[in-house]
Amino acid sequence: MGKLYWEMMADEIAAAGWTYGIAEHEVAFIGRVCVVDAHRGDGHRYIAMADEMLAAFLQLRRMLREAGDRK
C-alpha cells in the first residue's frame, strides 16, 4: 500500500528542513482534532489544527509556503 497524501506532505516538510509533530485527540462535544506543527532551529514554528489529518497538513503547508514568500 502506498503512502497517504498527508504522509507525502510530511516528507516534503521534512525535506525542506523542518521538524514536524503530529497529535490526534478525541475531544468531548467536538470530536476528533488533529494538530500538526513544524519548527526549525531559527525559532520559527507553525501550528495547524483541523478535524482531519489531511486538512491539518494542507493548512500547515500553506502557512509554510506563505512564510517562504515573505523572506
N, CA, C, O and CB atoms as a CASP TS submission, in Angstrom:
PFRMAT TS
TARGET T0000
AUTHOR 0000-0000-0000
METHOD Language model
MODEL 1
PARENT N/A
ATOM      1  N   MET     1       0.849  -1.185   0.000  1.00  0.00           N
ATOM      2  CA  MET     1       0.000   0.000   0.000  1.00  0.00           C
ATOM      3  C   MET     1       0.885   1.235   0.000  1.00  0.00           C
ATOM      4  O   MET     1       1.884   1.279   0.718  1.00  0.00           O
ATOM      5  CB  MET     1      -0.960   0.005   1.222  1.00  0.00           C
ATOM      6  N   GLY     2       0.535   2.231  -0.788  1.00  0.00           N
ATOM      7  CA  GLY     2       1.305   3.458  -0.887  1.00  0.00           C
ATOM      8  C   GLY     2       1.056   4.399   0.281  1.00  0.00           C
ATOM      9  O   GLY     2       0.194   4.166   1.129  1.00  0.00           O
ATOM     10  N   LYS     3       1.829   5.454   0.296  1.00  0.00           N
ATOM     11  CA  LYS     3       1.687   6.451   1.357  1.00  0.00           C
ATOM     12  C   LYS     3       0.405   7.248   1.181  1.00  0.00           C
ATOM     13  O   LYS     3      -0.076   7.458   0.068  1.00  0.00           O
ATOM     14  CB  LYS     3       2.894   7.394   1.375  1.00  0.00           C
ATOM     15  N   LEU     4      -0.125   7.679   2.297  1.00  0.00           N
ATOM     16  CA  LEU     4      -1.262   8.592   2.260  1.00  0.00           C
ATOM     17  C   LEU     4      -0.771   9.966   1.844  1.00  0.00           C
ATOM     18  O   LEU     4       0.409  10.280   2.002  1.00  0.00           O
ATOM     19  CB  LEU     4      -1.982   8.654   3.636  1.00  0.00           C
ATOM     20  N   TYR     5      -1.669  10.789   1.312  1.00  0.00           N
ATOM     21  CA  TYR     5      -1.270  12.109   0.813  1.00  0.00           C
ATOM     22  C   TYR     5      -0.655  12.961   1.917  1.00  0.00           C
ATOM     23  O   TYR     5       0.328  13.663   1.677  1.00  0.00           O
ATOM     24  CB  TYR     5      -2.473  12.834   0.208  1.00  0.00           C
ATOM     25  N   TRP     6      -1.223  12.910   3.137  1.00  0.00           N
ATOM     26  CA  TRP     6      -0.647  13.708   4.213  1.00  0.00           C
ATOM     27  C   TRP     6       0.742  13.217   4.587  1.00  0.00           C
ATOM     28  O   TRP     6       1.571  14.010   5.034  1.00  0.00           O
ATOM     29  CB  TRP     6      -1.554  13.682   5.434  1.00  0.00           C
ATOM     30  N   GLU     7       1.017  11.928   4.416  1.00  0.00           N
ATOM     31  CA  GLU     7       2.358  11.405   4.691  1.00  0.00           C
ATOM     32  C   GLU     7       3.368  11.931   3.669  1.00  0.00           C
ATOM     33  O   GLU     7       4.522  12.190   4.011  1.00  0.00           O
ATOM     34  CB  GLU     7       2.346   9.864   4.680  1.00  0.00           C
ATOM     35  N   MET     8       2.940  12.086   2.439  1.00  0.00           N
ATOM     36  CA  MET     8       3.821  12.662   1.416  1.00  0.00           C
ATOM     37  C   MET     8       4.113  14.132   1.731  1.00  0.00           C
ATOM     38  O   MET     8       5.237  14.600   1.545  1.00  0.00           O
ATOM     39  CB  MET     8       3.182  12.531   0.008  1.00  0.00           C
ATOM     40  N   MET     9       3.098  14.854   2.208  1.00  0.00           N
ATOM     41  CA  MET     9       3.322  16.245   2.599  1.00  0.00           C
ATOM     42  C   MET     9       4.273  16.324   3.783  1.00  0.00           C
ATOM     43  O   MET     9       5.113  17.223   3.838  1.00  0.00           O
ATOM     44  CB  MET     9       1.994  16.930   2.940  1.00  0.00           C
ATOM     45  N   ALA    10       4.159  15.407   4.727  1.00  0.00           N
ATOM     46  CA  ALA    10       5.072  15.373   5.868  1.00  0.00           C
ATOM     47  C   ALA    10       6.507  15.157   5.387  1.00  0.00           C
ATOM     48  O   ALA    10       7.434  15.782   5.902  1.00  0.00           O
ATOM     49  CB  ALA    10       4.660  14.260   6.863  1.00  0.00           C
ATOM     50  N   ASP    11       6.694  14.282   4.408  1.00  0.00           N
ATOM     51  CA  ASP    11       8.025  14.057   3.837  1.00  0.00           C
ATOM     52  C   ASP    11       8.562  15.326   3.179  1.00  0.00           C
ATOM     53  O   ASP    11       9.744  15.639   3.318  1.00  0.00           O
ATOM     54  CB  ASP    11       7.982  12.913   2.814  1.00  0.00           C
ATOM     55  N   GLU    12       7.702  16.064   2.458  1.00  0.00           N
ATOM     56  CA  GLU    12       8.096  17.329   1.832  1.00  0.00           C
ATOM     57  C   GLU    12       8.559  18.337   2.877  1.00  0.00           C
ATOM     58  O   GLU    12       9.571  19.015   2.699  1.00  0.00           O
ATOM     59  CB  GLU    12       6.930  17.911   1.020  1.00  0.00           C
ATOM     60  N   ILE    13       7.812  18.423   3.960  1.00  0.00           N
ATOM     61  CA  ILE    13       8.129  19.370   5.030  1.00  0.00           C
ATOM     62  C   ILE    13       9.485  19.022   5.641  1.00  0.00           C
ATOM     63  O   ILE    13      10.307  19.909   5.871  1.00  0.00           O
ATOM     64  CB  ILE    13       7.022  19.363   6.121  1.00  0.00           C
ATOM     65  N   ALA    14       9.720  17.745   5.903  1.00  0.00           N
ATOM     66  CA  ALA    14      10.993  17.307   6.466  1.00  0.00           C
ATOM     67  C   ALA    14      12.143  17.564   5.493  1.00  0.00           C
ATOM     68  O   ALA    14      13.226  17.981   5.904  1.00  0.00           O
ATOM     69  CB  ALA    14      10.930  15.819   6.828  1.00  0.00           C
ATOM     70  N   ALA    15      11.910  17.316   4.213  1.00  0.00           N
ATOM     71  CA  ALA    15      12.954  17.538   3.202  1.00  0.00           C
ATOM     72  C   ALA    15      13.319  19.013   3.081  1.00  0.00           C
ATOM     73  O   ALA    15      14.433  19.346   2.675  1.00  0.00           O
ATOM     74  CB  ALA    15      12.495  17.008   1.842  1.00  0.00           C
ATOM     75  N   ALA    16      12.387  19.900   3.431  1.00  0.00           N
ATOM     76  CA  ALA    16      12.637  21.335   3.367  1.00  0.00           C
ATOM     77  C   ALA    16      13.346  21.850   4.626  1.00  0.00           C
ATOM     78  O   ALA    16      13.570  23.052   4.765  1.00  0.00           O
ATOM     79  CB  ALA    16      11.323  22.081   3.168  1.00  0.00           C
ATOM     80  N   GLY    17      13.697  20.943   5.537  1.00  0.00           N
ATOM     81  CA  GLY    17      14.453  21.343   6.711  1.00  0.00           C
ATOM     82  C   GLY    17      13.645  21.598   7.969  1.00  0.00           C
ATOM     83  O   GLY    17      14.175  22.106   8.958  1.00  0.00           O
ATOM     84  N   TRP    18      12.368  21.250   7.939  1.00  0.00           N
ATOM     85  CA  TRP    18      11.501  21.440   9.102  1.00  0.00           C
ATOM     86  C   TRP    18      11.371  20.133   9.876  1.00  0.00           C
ATOM     87  O   TRP    18      11.393  19.051   9.289  1.00  0.00           O
ATOM     88  CB  TRP    18      10.108  21.952   8.669  1.00  0.00           C
ATOM     89  N   THR    19      11.236  20.239  11.185  1.00  0.00           N
ATOM     90  CA  THR    19      10.871  19.115  12.030  1.00  0.00           C
ATOM     91  C   THR    19       9.375  19.249  12.277  1.00  0.00           C
ATOM     92  O   THR    19       8.891  20.352  12.530  1.00  0.00           O
ATOM     93  CB  THR    19      11.700  19.089  13.385  1.00  0.00           C
ATOM     94  N   TYR    20       8.643  18.160  12.208  1.00  0.00           N
ATOM     95  CA  TYR    20       7.199  18.261  12.398  1.00  0.00           C
ATOM     96  C   TYR    20       6.730  17.319  13.495  1.00  0.00           C
ATOM     97  O   TYR    20       7.396  16.338  13.826  1.00  0.00           O
ATOM     98  CB  TYR    20       6.462  17.957  11.092  1.00  0.00           C
ATOM     99  N   GLY    21       5.579  17.640  14.045  1.00  0.00           N
ATOM    100  CA  GLY    21       4.952  16.812  15.059  1.00  0.00           C
ATOM    101  C   GLY    21       3.485  16.635  14.745  1.00  0.00           C
ATOM    102  O   GLY    21       2.875  17.474  14.082  1.00  0.00           O
ATOM    103  N   ILE    22       2.922  15.540  15.226  1.00  0.00           N
ATOM    104  CA  ILE    22       1.523  15.198  14.964  1.00  0.00           C
ATOM    105  C   ILE    22       0.864  14.797  16.277  1.00  0.00           C
ATOM    106  O   ILE    22       1.451  14.068  17.077  1.00  0.00           O
ATOM    107  CB  ILE    22       1.409  14.050  13.911  1.00  0.00           C
ATOM    108  N   ALA    23      -0.353  15.273  16.496  1.00  0.00           N
ATOM    109  CA  ALA    23      -1.140  14.838  17.650  1.00  0.00           C
ATOM    110  C   ALA    23      -2.584  14.694  17.205  1.00  0.00           C
ATOM    111  O   ALA    23      -3.102  15.536  16.471  1.00  0.00           O
ATOM    112  CB  ALA    23      -1.016  15.845  18.848  1.00  0.00           C
ATOM    113  N   GLU    24      -3.235  13.624  17.650  1.00  0.00           N
ATOM    114  CA  GLU    24      -4.651  13.399  17.387  1.00  0.00           C
ATOM    115  C   GLU    24      -5.344  13.197  18.725  1.00  0.00           C
ATOM    116  O   GLU    24      -4.860  12.456  19.581  1.00  0.00           O
ATOM    117  CB  GLU    24      -4.875  12.169  16.438  1.00  0.00           C
ATOM    118  N   HIS    25      -6.472  13.857  18.898  1.00  0.00           N
ATOM    119  CA  HIS    25      -7.202  13.768  20.154  1.00  0.00           C
ATOM    120  C   HIS    25      -8.687  13.622  19.883  1.00  0.00           C
ATOM    121  O   HIS    25      -9.207  14.143  18.897  1.00  0.00           O
ATOM    122  CB  HIS    25      -6.935  14.999  21.028  1.00  0.00           C
ATOM    123  N   GLU    26      -9.353  12.915  20.760  1.00  0.00           N
ATOM    124  CA  GLU    26     -10.814  12.873  20.763  1.00  0.00           C
ATOM    125  C   GLU    26     -11.259  13.821  21.870  1.00  0.00           C
ATOM    126  O   GLU    26     -10.928  13.618  23.038  1.00  0.00           O
ATOM    127  CB  GLU    26     -11.374  11.397  20.984  1.00  0.00           C
ATOM    128  N   VAL    27     -12.005  14.849  21.505  1.00  0.00           N
ATOM    129  CA  VAL    27     -12.433  15.871  22.451  1.00  0.00           C
ATOM    130  C   VAL    27     -13.949  15.776  22.618  1.00  0.00           C
ATOM    131  O   VAL    27     -14.690  15.749  21.635  1.00  0.00           O
ATOM    132  CB  VAL    27     -12.009  17.296  21.971  1.00  0.00           C
ATOM    133  N   ALA    28     -14.395  15.726  23.857  1.00  0.00           N
ATOM    134  CA  ALA    28     -15.832  15.639  24.131  1.00  0.00           C
ATOM    135  C   ALA    28     -16.559  16.808  23.479  1.00  0.00           C
ATOM    136  O   ALA    28     -16.087  17.943  23.536  1.00  0.00           O
ATOM    137  CB  ALA    28     -16.102  15.621  25.655  1.00  0.00           C
ATOM    138  N   PHE    29     -17.675  16.543  22.875  1.00  0.00           N
ATOM    139  CA  PHE    29     -18.558  17.522  22.231  1.00  0.00           C
ATOM    140  C   PHE    29     -17.985  18.131  20.962  1.00  0.00           C
ATOM    141  O   PHE    29     -18.676  18.887  20.279  1.00  0.00           O
ATOM    142  CB  PHE    29     -18.875  18.616  23.192  1.00  0.00           C
ATOM    143  N   ILE    30     -16.742  17.822  20.631  1.00  0.00           N
ATOM    144  CA  ILE    30     -16.146  18.344  19.404  1.00  0.00           C
ATOM    145  C   ILE    30     -15.869  17.207  18.440  1.00  0.00           C
ATOM    146  O   ILE    30     -16.171  17.299  17.250  1.00  0.00           O
ATOM    147  CB  ILE    30     -14.852  19.119  19.707  1.00  0.00           C
ATOM    148  N   GLY    31     -15.294  16.138  18.959  1.00  0.00           N
ATOM    149  CA  GLY    31     -14.909  15.006  18.130  1.00  0.00           C
ATOM    150  C   GLY    31     -13.411  14.963  17.947  1.00  0.00           C
ATOM    151  O   GLY    31     -12.655  15.370  18.829  1.00  0.00           O
ATOM    152  N   ARG    32     -12.988  14.477  16.817  1.00  0.00           N
ATOM    153  CA  ARG    32     -11.568  14.301  16.536  1.00  0.00           C
ATOM    154  C   ARG    32     -10.915  15.635  16.195  1.00  0.00           C
ATOM    155  O   ARG    32     -11.465  16.433  15.436  1.00  0.00           O
ATOM    156  CB  ARG    32     -11.367  13.304  15.391  1.00  0.00           C
ATOM    157  N   VAL    33      -9.741  15.862  16.764  1.00  0.00           N
ATOM    158  CA  VAL    33      -8.955  17.061  16.473  1.00  0.00           C
ATOM    159  C   VAL    33      -7.545  16.605  16.113  1.00  0.00           C
ATOM    160  O   VAL    33      -6.911  15.870  16.870  1.00  0.00           O
ATOM    161  CB  VAL    33      -8.942  18.061  17.697  1.00  0.00           C
ATOM    162  N   CYS    34      -7.064  17.038  14.967  1.00  0.00           N
ATOM    163  CA  CYS    34      -5.707  16.730  14.510  1.00  0.00           C
ATOM    164  C   CYS    34      -4.892  18.017  14.560  1.00  0.00           C
ATOM    165  O   CYS    34      -5.299  19.051  14.029  1.00  0.00           O
ATOM    166  CB  CYS    34      -5.712  16.116  13.061  1.00  0.00           C
ATOM    167  N   VAL    35      -3.745  17.934  15.201  1.00  0.00           N
ATOM    168  CA  VAL    35      -2.861  19.093  15.322  1.00  0.00           C
ATOM    169  C   VAL    35      -1.509  18.705  14.743  1.00  0.00           C
ATOM    170  O   VAL    35      -0.952  17.665  15.096  1.00  0.00           O
ATOM    171  CB  VAL    35      -2.726  19.568  16.818  1.00  0.00           C
ATOM    172  N   VAL    36      -0.986  19.534  13.860  1.00  0.00           N
ATOM    173  CA  VAL    36       0.356  19.325  13.314  1.00  0.00           C
ATOM    174  C   VAL    36       1.143  20.614  13.482  1.00  0.00           C
ATOM    175  O   VAL    36       0.590  21.711  13.408  1.00  0.00           O
ATOM    176  CB  VAL    36       0.303  18.891  11.810  1.00  0.00           C
ATOM    177  N   ASP    37       2.439  20.463  13.707  1.00  0.00           N
ATOM    178  CA  ASP    37       3.277  21.647  13.809  1.00  0.00           C
ATOM    179  C   ASP    37       4.576  21.404  13.066  1.00  0.00           C
ATOM    180  O   ASP    37       5.000  20.264  12.878  1.00  0.00           O
ATOM    181  CB  ASP    37       3.549  22.012  15.285  1.00  0.00           C
ATOM    182  N   ALA    38       5.196  22.493  12.648  1.00  0.00           N
ATOM    183  CA  ALA    38       6.505  22.435  12.002  1.00  0.00           C
ATOM    184  C   ALA    38       7.371  23.495  12.664  1.00  0.00           C
ATOM    185  O   ALA    38       6.921  24.612  12.915  1.00  0.00           O
ATOM    186  CB  ALA    38       6.404  22.660  10.442  1.00  0.00           C
ATOM    187  N   HIS    39       8.611  23.134  12.940  1.00  0.00           N
ATOM    188  CA  HIS    39       9.531  24.088  13.561  1.00  0.00           C
ATOM    189  C   HIS    39      10.940  23.799  13.070  1.00  0.00           C
ATOM    190  O   HIS    39      11.233  22.721  12.552  1.00  0.00           O
ATOM    191  CB  HIS    39       9.460  24.014  15.117  1.00  0.00           C
ATOM    192  N   ARG    40      11.804  24.790  13.247  1.00  0.00           N
ATOM    193  CA  ARG    40      13.206  24.606  12.874  1.00  0.00           C
ATOM    194  C   ARG    40      14.079  25.408  13.833  1.00  0.00           C
ATOM    195  O   ARG    40      13.568  26.146  14.676  1.00  0.00           O
ATOM    196  CB  ARG    40      13.458  25.041  11.393  1.00  0.00           C
ATOM    197  N   GLY    41      15.367  25.267  13.708  1.00  0.00           N
ATOM    198  CA  GLY    41      16.311  25.835  14.648  1.00  0.00           C
ATOM    199  C   GLY    41      16.346  27.350  14.732  1.00  0.00           C
ATOM    200  O   GLY    41      16.896  27.892  15.691  1.00  0.00           O
ATOM    201  N   ASP    42      15.777  28.052  13.758  1.00  0.00           N
ATOM    202  CA  ASP    42      15.818  29.517  13.786  1.00  0.00           C
ATOM    203  C   ASP    42      14.677  30.128  14.597  1.00  0.00           C
ATOM    204  O   ASP    42      14.494  31.345  14.598  1.00  0.00           O
ATOM    205  CB  ASP    42      15.775  30.057  12.375  1.00  0.00           C
ATOM    206  N   GLY    43      13.912  29.282  15.287  1.00  0.00           N
ATOM    207  CA  GLY    43      12.842  29.773  16.147  1.00  0.00           C
ATOM    208  C   GLY    43      11.474  29.878  15.494  1.00  0.00           C
ATOM    209  O   GLY    43      10.496  30.187  16.174  1.00  0.00           O
ATOM    210  N   HIS    44      11.379  29.632  14.211  1.00  0.00           N
ATOM    211  CA  HIS    44      10.078  29.679  13.547  1.00  0.00           C
ATOM    212  C   HIS    44       9.289  28.415  13.859  1.00  0.00           C
ATOM    213  O   HIS    44       9.829  27.309  13.828  1.00  0.00           O
ATOM    214  CB  HIS    44      10.246  29.846  12.021  1.00  0.00           C
ATOM    215  N   ARG    45       8.009  28.591  14.161  1.00  0.00           N
ATOM    216  CA  ARG    45       7.118  27.464  14.453  1.00  0.00           C
ATOM    217  C   ARG    45       5.733  27.798  13.905  1.00  0.00           C
ATOM    218  O   ARG    45       5.245  28.918  14.057  1.00  0.00           O
ATOM    219  CB  ARG    45       7.059  27.164  15.999  1.00  0.00           C
ATOM    220  N   TYR    46       5.113  26.816  13.271  1.00  0.00           N
ATOM    221  CA  TYR    46       3.771  26.967  12.717  1.00  0.00           C
ATOM    222  C   TYR    46       2.927  25.806  13.201  1.00  0.00           C
ATOM    223  O   TYR    46       3.393  24.667  13.239  1.00  0.00           O
ATOM    224  CB  TYR    46       3.798  27.030  11.158  1.00  0.00           C
ATOM    225  N   ILE    47       1.685  26.087  13.572  1.00  0.00           N
ATOM    226  CA  ILE    47       0.780  25.078  14.114  1.00  0.00           C
ATOM    227  C   ILE    47      -0.552  25.151  13.371  1.00  0.00           C
ATOM    228  O   ILE    47      -1.100  26.236  13.173  1.00  0.00           O
ATOM    229  CB  ILE    47       0.574  25.278  15.646  1.00  0.00           C
ATOM    230  N   ALA    48      -1.068  23.998  12.962  1.00  0.00           N
ATOM    231  CA  ALA    48      -2.359  23.931  12.273  1.00  0.00           C
ATOM    232  C   ALA    48      -3.231  22.883  12.960  1.00  0.00           C
ATOM    233  O   ALA    48      -2.734  21.872  13.456  1.00  0.00           O
ATOM    234  CB  ALA    48      -2.173  23.593  10.755  1.00  0.00           C
ATOM    235  N   MET    49      -4.539  23.141  12.980  1.00  0.00           N
ATOM    236  CA  MET    49      -5.486  22.233  13.619  1.00  0.00           C
ATOM    237  C   MET    49      -6.698  22.057  12.708  1.00  0.00           C
ATOM    238  O   MET    49      -7.183  23.022  12.117  1.00  0.00           O
ATOM    239  CB  MET    49      -5.917  22.766  15.020  1.00  0.00           C
ATOM    240  N   ALA    50      -7.181  20.823  12.598  1.00  0.00           N
ATOM    241  CA  ALA    50      -8.358  20.532  11.774  1.00  0.00           C
ATOM    242  C   ALA    50      -8.985  19.231  12.270  1.00  0.00           C
ATOM    243  O   ALA    50      -8.455  18.574  13.166  1.00  0.00           O
ATOM    244  CB  ALA    50      -7.979  20.429  10.253  1.00  0.00           C
ATOM    245  N   ASP    51     -10.115  18.874  11.676  1.00  0.00           N
ATOM    246  CA  ASP    51     -10.780  17.637  12.082  1.00  0.00           C
ATOM    247  C   ASP    51     -10.270  16.416  11.329  1.00  0.00           C
ATOM    248  O   ASP    51     -10.655  15.291  11.647  1.00  0.00           O
ATOM    249  CB  ASP    51     -12.266  17.765  11.879  1.00  0.00           C
ATOM    250  N   GLU    52      -9.410  16.620  10.337  1.00  0.00           N
ATOM    251  CA  GLU    52      -8.801  15.523   9.583  1.00  0.00           C
ATOM    252  C   GLU    52      -7.310  15.799   9.437  1.00  0.00           C
ATOM    253  O   GLU    52      -6.898  16.955   9.352  1.00  0.00           O
ATOM    254  CB  GLU    52      -9.477  15.354   8.181  1.00  0.00           C
ATOM    255  N   MET    53      -6.510  14.757   9.408  1.00  0.00           N
ATOM    256  CA  MET    53      -5.062  14.911   9.277  1.00  0.00           C
ATOM    257  C   MET    53      -4.699  15.612   7.966  1.00  0.00           C
ATOM    258  O   MET    53      -3.838  16.491   7.950  1.00  0.00           O
ATOM    259  CB  MET    53      -4.372  13.540   9.351  1.00  0.00           C
ATOM    260  N   LEU    54      -5.349  15.229   6.878  1.00  0.00           N
ATOM    261  CA  LEU    54      -5.054  15.848   5.592  1.00  0.00           C
ATOM    262  C   LEU    54      -5.323  17.345   5.634  1.00  0.00           C
ATOM    263  O   LEU    54      -4.498  18.132   5.171  1.00  0.00           O
ATOM    264  CB  LEU    54      -5.880  15.195   4.484  1.00  0.00           C
ATOM    265  N   ALA    55      -6.454  17.746   6.177  1.00  0.00           N
ATOM    266  CA  ALA    55      -6.788  19.178   6.251  1.00  0.00           C
ATOM    267  C   ALA    55      -5.769  19.939   7.092  1.00  0.00           C
ATOM    268  O   ALA    55      -5.400  21.063   6.751  1.00  0.00           O
ATOM    269  CB  ALA    55      -8.198  19.373   6.837  1.00  0.00           C
ATOM    270  N   ALA    56      -5.314  19.336   8.187  1.00  0.00           N
ATOM    271  CA  ALA    56      -4.313  19.991   9.032  1.00  0.00           C
ATOM    272  C   ALA    56      -3.000  20.161   8.269  1.00  0.00           C
ATOM    273  O   ALA    56      -2.381  21.222   8.347  1.00  0.00           O
ATOM    274  CB  ALA    56      -4.079  19.179  10.326  1.00  0.00           C
ATOM    275  N   PHE    57      -2.565  19.138   7.537  1.00  0.00           N
ATOM    276  CA  PHE    57      -1.324  19.243   6.771  1.00  0.00           C
ATOM    277  C   PHE    57      -1.458  20.236   5.617  1.00  0.00           C
ATOM    278  O   PHE    57      -0.497  20.936   5.297  1.00  0.00           O
ATOM    279  CB  PHE    57      -0.919  17.871   6.234  1.00  0.00           C
ATOM    280  N   LEU    58      -2.623  20.308   4.993  1.00  0.00           N
ATOM    281  CA  LEU    58      -2.824  21.301   3.935  1.00  0.00           C
ATOM    282  C   LEU    58      -2.694  22.715   4.488  1.00  0.00           C
ATOM    283  O   LEU    58      -2.085  23.576   3.853  1.00  0.00           O
ATOM    284  CB  LEU    58      -4.201  21.116   3.276  1.00  0.00           C
ATOM    285  N   GLN    59      -3.262  22.959   5.667  1.00  0.00           N
ATOM    286  CA  GLN    59      -3.128  24.269   6.310  1.00  0.00           C
ATOM    287  C   GLN    59      -1.671  24.565   6.638  1.00  0.00           C
ATOM    288  O   GLN    59      -1.186  25.669   6.391  1.00  0.00           O
ATOM    289  CB  GLN    59      -3.979  24.334   7.587  1.00  0.00           C
ATOM    290  N   LEU    60      -0.979  23.582   7.192  1.00  0.00           N
ATOM    291  CA  LEU    60       0.419  23.764   7.567  1.00  0.00           C
ATOM    292  C   LEU    60       1.274  24.052   6.338  1.00  0.00           C
ATOM    293  O   LEU    60       2.124  24.943   6.365  1.00  0.00           O
ATOM    294  CB  LEU    60       0.945  22.524   8.301  1.00  0.00           C
ATOM    295  N   ARG    61       1.053  23.309   5.272  1.00  0.00           N
ATOM    296  CA  ARG    61       1.825  23.539   4.042  1.00  0.00           C
ATOM    297  C   ARG    61       1.575  24.939   3.496  1.00  0.00           C
ATOM    298  O   ARG    61       2.504  25.601   3.033  1.00  0.00           O
ATOM    299  CB  ARG    61       1.468  22.489   2.976  1.00  0.00           C
ATOM    300  N   ARG    62       0.323  25.391   3.550  1.00  0.00           N
ATOM    301  CA  ARG    62       0.011  26.745   3.100  1.00  0.00           C
ATOM    302  C   ARG    62       0.753  27.785   3.936  1.00  0.00           C
ATOM    303  O   ARG    62       1.308  28.738   3.391  1.00  0.00           O
ATOM    304  CB  ARG    62      -1.499  26.994   3.166  1.00  0.00           C
ATOM    305  N   MET    63       0.764  27.605   5.257  1.00  0.00           N
ATOM    306  CA  MET    63       1.461  28.543   6.143  1.00  0.00           C
ATOM    307  C   MET    63       2.956  28.595   5.831  1.00  0.00           C
ATOM    308  O   MET    63       3.551  29.672   5.795  1.00  0.00           O
ATOM    309  CB  MET    63       1.246  28.150   7.611  1.00  0.00           C
ATOM    310  N   LEU    64       3.558  27.428   5.608  1.00  0.00           N
ATOM    311  CA  LEU    64       4.988  27.396   5.318  1.00  0.00           C
ATOM    312  C   LEU    64       5.298  28.056   3.984  1.00  0.00           C
ATOM    313  O   LEU    64       6.296  28.766   3.857  1.00  0.00           O
ATOM    314  CB  LEU    64       5.497  25.961   5.319  1.00  0.00           C
ATOM    315  N   ARG    65       4.454  27.827   2.997  1.00  0.00           N
ATOM    316  CA  ARG    65       4.667  28.471   1.690  1.00  0.00           C
ATOM    317  C   ARG    65       4.512  29.985   1.789  1.00  0.00           C
ATOM    318  O   ARG    65       5.312  30.724   1.217  1.00  0.00           O
ATOM    319  CB  ARG    65       3.681  27.913   0.648  1.00  0.00           C
ATOM    320  N   GLU    66       3.496  30.455   2.506  1.00  0.00           N
ATOM    321  CA  GLU    66       3.304  31.897   2.683  1.00  0.00           C
ATOM    322  C   GLU    66       4.469  32.505   3.442  1.00  0.00           C
ATOM    323  O   GLU    66       4.896  33.612   3.116  1.00  0.00           O
ATOM    324  CB  GLU    66       1.989  32.183   3.420  1.00  0.00           C
ATOM    325  N   ALA    67       4.987  31.826   4.430  1.00  0.00           N
ATOM    326  CA  ALA    67       6.133  32.323   5.191  1.00  0.00           C
ATOM    327  C   ALA    67       7.370  32.400   4.294  1.00  0.00           C
ATOM    328  O   ALA    67       8.172  33.326   4.417  1.00  0.00           O
ATOM    329  CB  ALA    67       6.410  31.415   6.415  1.00  0.00           C
ATOM    330  N   GLY    68       7.520  31.439   3.404  1.00  0.00           N
ATOM    331  CA  GLY    68       8.648  31.454   2.470  1.00  0.00           C
ATOM    332  C   GLY    68       8.573  32.610   1.494  1.00  0.00           C
ATOM    333  O   GLY    68       9.605  33.131   1.070  1.00  0.00           O
ATOM    334  N   ASP    69       7.371  33.019   1.134  1.00  0.00           N
ATOM    335  CA  ASP    69       7.180  34.141   0.208  1.00  0.00           C
ATOM    336  C   ASP    69       7.578  35.471   0.831  1.00  0.00           C
ATOM    337  O   ASP    69       7.917  36.415   0.118  1.00  0.00           O
ATOM    338  CB  ASP    69       5.731  34.205  -0.246  1.00  0.00           C
ATOM    339  N   ARG    70       7.539  35.552   2.159  1.00  0.00           N
ATOM    340  CA  ARG    70       7.830  36.812   2.845  1.00  0.00           C
ATOM    341  C   ARG    70       9.313  37.037   3.065  1.00  0.00           C
ATOM    342  O   ARG    70       9.718  38.139   3.435  1.00  0.00           O
ATOM    343  CB  ARG    70       7.123  36.850   4.166  1.00  0.00           C
ATOM    344  N   LYS    71      10.136  36.013   2.844  1.00  0.00           N
ATOM    345  CA  LYS    71      11.568  36.142   3.111  1.00  0.00           C
ATOM    346  C   LYS    71      12.265  36.939   2.037  1.00  0.00           C
ATOM    347  O   LYS    71      13.477  37.143   2.107  1.00  0.00           O
ATOM    348  CB  LYS    71      12.209  34.778   3.232  1.00  0.00           C
TER
END
